[in-house]
Amino acid sequence: MEVFDESGFSSATYKVLHQIAESATQGDSLFEFGGTLHRLLGELIPAKNLYLLSAQPGRLNFPYYVDERDGDSMQEMDVPMRKGLTEFVIRTGVTELISQERYVALQRSGEITEATGDLSFNSWLGVPLHIKGQIGGVLTVQSYDAQVAYQATDAHLLSFVARHVSTAIERKQSYDALRAAHLELERETRQRRQSEAMYKVFYQLAVQASQGQSLQDFCAKVHELIQQLIVAPHCFICLVDGERNVKNFPYDEDQYNGVPLEKVAVPMRLGLTEFVYTTQAPQRIDQVRLAQLQRDGLVTQAQGDLSFSAWLGVPLRIRGTVDGVLAIRSYDPAVVYTENDVEVLTHVAHHVSGAIARIQAFEAVHRSELALRRTTFEREAMLNTALVGISFNIKDRVVWVNEKCAEMAGYRREELIGQSPRIFYETDEVFAAEKARSEASLRATGTYSAEGYTRRKNGEKIWVLLAGRCVEDYDPEAGVIWTLLDVTARRQAEEDTRAALERQRELNVLRSRFVAMTSHEFRTPLASILSSAELLRHYSDRVSAAERVSLLESIEAGVQRMTLMLERILLIGKAEAEMLEFAPKPINLKALCEQLTKEAILQHADAASQIALDWHLASDTQTLDEKLCRHIFGNLLSNALKYSPVGGDIAFRVRQEDGRTAFEVQDQGIGIPADELHHLFDSFHRASNVGSIAGTGLGLSIVKKSVELHRGTITVRSTLGQGSCFTVTL
């Protein structure tokens, strides 16, 4: 660096230099400082033409450049560094005083080969500027005047001025750096604030999207949040149905009507929304661009109020493709949407797209849930009104049953859920056997059907037709749907039919017995009557009076026997038709029993047995139907004598028992086979061991009917070959 000697400067020169130094400390730009420097320097040396240059690697910047032959002062910035006069000063690092003669010499020597501009100067003076310890620029003056030639004193003065210029440039660079840092900080602060605001908005969008609100309510919240970032008095969100070529507006609010609208299935046209959708890019549109789009035929069917001052629309990519548009607009002439607004709204659209996708997914799931709930309700209604029981079992557990199934089982539905089907069976063995059969069939064919009985909660058995089908082919573990049809009534009807058929068969047998009995029982007395009548008709004159009486008695006995048998048959008929009369009244029961005992003994005078009446009643009088009592005890006593062919005592006991009168007739006769006891009181039935002993098979049937009319009971104990004991309680 050169050392300057300030001695020898005049007071006027000092004054100018002082002004230059003061100017260097001001906050003016280098261009403004250059103008002041140019004016003041002109008071010291010829300086019509002055250049102020700052150097960067490979580049030259001219913050101030004035040449009288180029007109007004100007700034030439960012000029490539060439091998010219200025570059020569930077290269040598010293003050250069160049005349035409020296300039030519420098060209010849190759030191200067690329000088530009008007090179017809008479004298050229350049001083290096030392900035921050190195050459950072050049201060140059030149003159085209032949009378002006810069001297060493001029060079000395300009070098002194260059010190203040260097200071000014250093300060300016520091100031510019500081100002740039400040501006950068302000920009970063604005960006941070905007980012914070955006993050808050995006967070609120995520919160709103997760609250399960409707799409229209969410879009209204989106509009509110957008206004925290951008001037957006009007906003709409459009969703495009590409398959139907229509637009849906879940939200559309205009500042002029102030009412959010919801428009559905709007046909696609050549409008602004369609322009964004088609280009798949953000679009900023003012009135000038709108007019151009209309002239170009790109927007010819735009609808609504088109007097906006600014319109901004960005695409919504909801499912990976453009599926809609988010747009804002303003009618305020002061509002102009910028690229920053485009970026912000694009970020908002990205988050809104994701939120809409979630809301649509949620609404789709909600619709599916409603449809499933409705389907389930309908299925429940249909299955619960079914006339068959239905059960769904998985892994030997009841998962679902309908009302009919629960009703059939006698449980509440909730009692059956989770239970094993074992509760429907009486024992573990029955359940295990049924399970083995059903699983074998389900694994082989996927289905199973059987008919059997099941047990209700109260222990009652019911017959069911059971059918099962695997939910998945041949895999009962995956689940089986069972249907149960209560066939108890049908089974009972079948049993009743079988019983009726059996009864009919028995009636047929009884009818055959009746025919056989009547033919036998009537044939004998009829034969006796017929033979006696023939004897009297043909030989009455030869028969003695005693023989005639005997024949008449035989006829009379036959008639009485037939009459008794017919009376019994008529009595059974009345009993079956419920026409038998029951007329109880006080009677001397003891006297009746004694009379019946005597009559039985007289009726079977040749019997080998005797009857002993054993009376144990406090009163001889009882309220009974005497006629029916005669049927009851007359038949029982007669049978006891008749079926005791080898003798043995017959006991006729009468006693009080539990407030009722009990009668026992016990013999020591042939007895009754055990397997025939249940048919003993059937009409025309006779035990298989009666042999040739006469009888009609009606007596015990009449006894049974007579006892029932008294609302009494009759039981029998019998041992084959040892006798029988009949007990009647009236």
Summary of the structure (lengths in Angstrom):
residues: 730
radius of gyration: 67.5
end to end distance: 156.8
largest distance: 218.6
contacts: 2125
relative contact order: 0.04
helix: 47%
strand: 23%
